[in-house]
């Protein structure tokens, strides 16, 4: 039986975010470490690209698997599966004897991260109260930032080691968070909503009492239980979940569109591309590799501070207003960089004397972009995890996360070519994408903060029963009329 409260559970689950950030970040320093290139025979650009993109390809498959695993095994066992897979993939990387072994290990680790990036926000959303759901689900992004931070500074530290330890230890270290998750997940509570979905009402009620007893009285806990139970029972009564039904039912289709859209806009912001091109800017400035790694490490440290502030704000100011401001900020930062590059940097390439002030301003804009992207990074994980009803949450969140990873894979493959062809003018496209996102957030995305997961049906026009936390007497009257006193549902109260 699990022993951790809601906050402790969410913090533990966020280790999956650390694994995500570390796995994604460590490869950038590994592939340029001298002992790695010497051991692997100086990989060419195609081989290096294969190592990097194999991780993203695996993540697409991992996210897709959540549509089955999360409903079949439950949230807790699915986390265990992802953790075990990560240990296998990371061990292969640390013990690799050739590039193929590194790529395979990266692909396997990518499967695990794809699974965890989908299941962790969903799991946290299902165990949290409405007042805390944003910050708890958003812990994934905070720990992702910590993972990047550790990867950046560990890579920098190992750069000064003169042996194969320089690259083997950073890759092997990835095993540690996976082992912690695989062992510790058994001390967690299963999602009460998954338990109710599988008609384990008594267990669900006990779990809710353990998770939410601090700060809430017995009346609240009873009403919360009734609201979750009533909504799930009503949904199961009127709908059979299938892939066809997911697309055919208008309210479900709208939720899927919004979930996939917000994840896609996260990638269309240009985050991964600007991280790539940042290294090119540092080279133009004449910054050596070691100093460049320091700058990236400072940026990573600042992103942690930004995330803490963002999580504090999230349940106070909502989801959509911060997304509008953050996306507009990213758009403007990219526009400034594109203009500076076109008129003050690229225009001077023939003389090999680009404008130094413009280059420094471009570096500063990278930091500005990182600041604004923080809220986007948090909310793109939180929003899809909370808008789907229980019976379609696994499938909906799986498809939403897949849209993120698929675009990630596409940009990873094509961005180097685009940047080589048109330079920073490439970012005019992302400026437009961000403007489109702002318009969509203003006119299409409803605010979800402050509502329970069951109360999301009010936003999408498919509410089936009154909500017990809002109107307990009416909710009980409707359920009594539907099921009477003798049904299994009423006996479970």
N, C-alpha and C positions, 0 to 999 in steps of 0.2 A: 504494500500500500504506500502510495506516495506520501512524502512528508513536507514538501515545500509549499509555501503560500503562492498566491498569484504573482507577486513581484519577484519572488525567488525563482519561480518557474520560468518567467519571461527572461530574467537575467541569464539563467542557465541555457535556455534555448538560443539566446543571442550568440552563444559560442559558435553556432552555425554561421552567423554573420562574420565572426572573426575568421573562420575557416575560409569563407567566401573571399573576404578582402585579402587575406594572406596568400591564398592560392593564386588569386588574380595578380597580386602585386609582386610576388617573389620572382616570377619568371623574367620580369623586365631586367632585373639586375643579374640574374643567373646567366642569361644568354650572352652577356658581355663580360663575364668574369674570365680572366685570362686562362685559368686552369681548366675551365669548362670547355672553352674553344680549343685548347690544346688537346685535351683528352678526347673530344669528339671530332677532331680533325677539321677544325675551322668550318662550321656549318655555313652553307651559302644562304642567300636570302629566302629561297624557296623552302629549305629545310627549317630555317628559323621560323618562317611563317607557319609551317605545318605544326611545329611544337606549340606555338601560341594559340592557333585556331583550333587545335584538337580539343583543348579545354572547353571552348565555347560550344563546339559541336556536341560534346558529351553533355553539356548543360542543357541543351535543347531536349535531348532524350530524357534526361533526368526530370525536367519539368513536366514533360509529357506523361511520365509514369505516375505522377501524383494523382492524376484523374482516376487511376485504378487503386493504387496502394493506399491512399489516405482513407478511402471509403471501406476498402476490404479489410485492412489490418488495423485501422485506427490511427490517430495522430501520433501516439507515443511510439508504437512499433515502427511506424514509417520513419520517424527520426532515427531510431536505432539502425534501420536498414541503410539510411543515408550515411550514418557515421561509420558503419562497418565498410561500406564501399569506399569511403574516403580514405580509410586506413590502408586498404589494399592498393589503391591508386597512388597514394603518397609514398608508400613503402617501395613501390616499383620505381618511382622517380629517384628516391634517395639511393637506391642500389643499382641504378641503371649502368649498363656497360656499353650501350650504344644509343644513337638518336631514336631508333625505333622504340626502344624500351621507354625512353623519356616520353615520347609522344603517346604511347599506349597508356602509360601511367597518368599523363595529363588528361586523356580522354576519360579514363575511369574516375579520376578525381572530379572531372567536370560533371559527370553523371550525378555524383553525390551532391555537389554544390547546386546543381539545378534542382534536385529534390529538396534540399534544405532551404533554398531561397524561396521556394513555393510553400512548403509546409510550415515553416517557422512563423511567418506573419499570420497565417491562418490559425494555427494552434494558439498563438498569443491572443488573437482577437476573440477566440471562442472561450477563453478562460477569464477574460478581463471584464470589468464593469464598463458601462458606457463612459464614465468619467475618466477612466484611466486607459482606455483601449488604444488611443493614439500613441501615447508615449511608450506603452508596452510593446505594441506591434512595431513601432519605429526603432526599437532597440537594435533591430537587425542592422540598420544603417549605421548606428553609432559603433557597433562592434565591427562592422565592415571597415569603417574608418580606422579603428584600432588595428585591424588586421593589416591594412595597407601601411599604417605607420610602423608597425613592427617589421614588416617585410622590407620597407625602405631602409630603415636604420640597421637591420640585421645584414642586409645586402651590403650596405656601406661598410659595416664593421668587418665582414668577412672578406671584403675587397683587399684588406691588408694582410690576410693570411696566405702564406706561400706554400700551399699544398692543395690536394683535392678536397680537403675539408672546406675550402673556400666556396664550393658549390654544393657539395654533398650534404653538409649539415643544414643549410637553409632549406633544401628540398625535403630532407628527412624530418625536419622539425614540424612539417605539416601533419605528421602522424599524431602529434600530441593532442590537439583539440579534438580530433576524431575519436581517440581513445577515451578522452574525458566524457564526451557526449555518449558514446556507446555504453560506458559503465554507469553514468549518472542518470540516464534517462529513466531508469527503472524506479527512481525515487520520486518521479513526477506523478501528478494526477492525470488521468485520461481526460480528454475534453468532455465536459458534461453534455454538450450538444451532440457529439457523436454517440455517446451512450444512449441518449434519448432517441436518436434516429434509429438505433438498433433495439429499441423497446426495453432498455435496461434503466427504467425510471428510478428505481430505488437507489441504484448505484449513483446515478446522476445527481440525485438530491443530496446524498452524502458528500459527494465531491463539491458541489456548490457551497455547502455549509463549511467545508474545510477551506475552500479558496477565498470566500467572501465574508467569513464570520467577523474578521477584524473591521471595525467601523460600521457594521450594519447589524440591525436588530433582527429578531426572528421573523417579524412581519415582512420586512423587505426580502429576506431569503425565501420565504414562502411564496410571495408574489412573483419574485424573479423566476423561481422554479415553475410556477403555473404559467407564466408568460411564455417561457421557452417551450414547455410541454404542449400547451394549447396550440401554438403556432406550428410546431413540427407535426403534431397529430393531424391538424387541419390540412397541411400541405400534402401529407401522405395520402389523405383521403381523396383529394381531388386530382392529383397529378402523378403520373408514372415517369420517372426520370429516364431519359434516353438522349442520345446525341441529337436525334431529329427533333425531339421536344424542346431541347435547349435552344435550338434555333427557331423553332416554329412558334413558341409562346412569346408574344410581343414584349412582356415585362422582363422575361429572362433574356431575350435577345438584346434588349436595351442595356441590361446590366453587363452582359458580355461585351457589348460594344464599348461601354465606358471603361470596363476593366482593362481590356486589350488596348484601348486608346491611351489611357494614362500611362501604361507601361511603355507603349510605343513612343509617346511624346518624350518620355525620359531619355530614350536613346536618340531621338531626333533632335534633342537639345544640343547635341554635338559633344557631349561629355568625354566619350572615349577618344574621339578624334582630336579634341583640343589637348588631351593628355599626351597623345602621340606627338603632336606638332610642337608641344612645349619643349621637348628635347631639341628639336631643330632650332628653335629660337635661342636656346642656351648655347648651342654651337655657334650660331651667328655672332653672339656676344663674345665669343672667344673664351667661354667658361670650360674648364677641363672637366673630365668625367667625375672626379671625386667631389668637386664643388657643386656640380650639377646634381649629384645625388643628395648633397646637403640641402639644396634649395627645394628639391622634391620632398625631402623629409620635413622641412619646415612647413611646406604646404599641407602635408599630411597631418602634422600636429595641429595646425589651425583648423583643419576640417573637423577634428574631434571637438574643439571648442565650439565651432559652429553647430555641430550636431546636438551638443548638450543644450545650447540655447534653443535650438529648433524643437527639441522634444519638450522643453518646458513650455513653449508657446503653443504647441500643436492642439492640445485639448482646451486651450483658452481662446484662441482666435479661429479655430476651425481648420478645414483642409483647403477649401477652394480659394479663399482670398490670398493665403500665402503662395499658392501655386500660380496665381495670376501675377503677383508681384515678382516672384522668383523667376518665372519664365520670361517676363518682360526684361528683367535685369540681365539674364543670360543673353537674350537677343541683342541688347544694346552693347554688352561687352564684346560679343562677336562682331558686331557692326564696326565698332571702333578698331578692333584688331584688323579686320579686313581692309578698312580704309587706310590705316597706317601702313599695312604691308604693301598695298597697291601703289600708294603715292609717295611713301618715304623710305621703303625698304626695297621692294622688288624693283622699283624704278632706278635704284642705284647699283644694281647687281653688276652692271658692266664695268663699273669703276672699282668694284670690290670694296666699296666704302659706304655701306648702308648707314643711314642716319642713326647715330647711337641713342639719341633721346627717344626716337620712335621705337627702337628695339626695347629699351627699358620700359617704355610705356606699354608695349605688348606683353612683357612679362607681368607687369602690374595688372593688366587686364585679365591675365590667366588667374591671378589670385582673386580678382573681383568676380570672375565667372565661377570659381570654386565656392565663393561665399554664397552667391545666389543659388547655385545648384544644390546646396545642402538641403533645403526644404523640398526640392523636387525629388532628391534621392530618398528622403524619408517617406514622403507621401505616396510615391509610386509603389511602395510595398504595403503601406497601410490601407489605402483606398480599395484596391481589389479584394483584399482579405475581409472587408467588412460589408461590401454591398450585395454579396450573393446570399440567397437563402440557404439554409442548412443542407437541403437535399442536393443542391447543385454547387455548393461551395468548393468542393474538391475539383470538380471539372472546370468550373469557371476560373478559379485561381490558377489551375494548371495551364489553361489556354492563355490567360493573361500573362503569366510568367514566360511562357513560350514565346510570345510576341516580343518580349524584351530580349531574350537570348537570340532569337532569329535575327533581329535587326543588329544586335551586337556582332553576330557572326558575319553578316553582310558588310558592315562598316569595317570590321577587322580585315576583311579580304580586299575590299576595293578602295579604302581610303588612301593607302600609300600611293597607289597609282594616280588617284585624283589629285593628291597633294603635289605629286611630282609634275603633273601636267599643268595645273592651274594655280598652284600655290595657295595662298590664304584666301584667294577669291572663292575657293571651295566653301568657305564659311558663310558666304552670302546665302547659300542654300539653307544652312541651318538657322540663319537669321529669319528667313521666311518661315521655316518649320515652327520656330518658336512663336512667331506672330500668329500663325494658324492655331497653335495650342492655346494662346491667350484668348482668342475668340471663342474656341470650343469650351474652355473653362468658364467663361462668362455666361454663355448661352445654353450649354448642354449639361453641365455637371451640377447635380444637387449637393448641398452641404449635408454631411453625414455626422458631424460632431454632435455629441450629446444624446444620441439615440442608441438604444440597445440594438443588437443585431436583428432582433425580431421586428423592431419598429422601422426597419428599412423598407418594409413592404408599403408603408404609407407614401414613401417617395416615388415608388414605381407603380402605384395604382393597382396592386394585387393583394391588398390586405384581406384576409379571410375571417379573422376573429378579432374581437377587441383585445387590447393589450392589458394584461393584469396590472402592470405597474402604473398604467394611466387611469384605468377604470375597472377596478377589481370586481365590483358587484356585477357590472354588465358582462364582463368576461366569464364569470362563473355561471351566470344565467344562460348565456349562449352555449357554453360547454355542457351544462346540464340538459338543455333542450336537445342538443345533438346526440349526447351519449347516455343520458340518464344516470342512474345510480349503480347499475349493475355491470357496466362495462369495465374492461381491464384498465382503461385509461383513468376512470374515476377512482378505481380502487388504488391506483398508484399514488394518489395524492398523500 
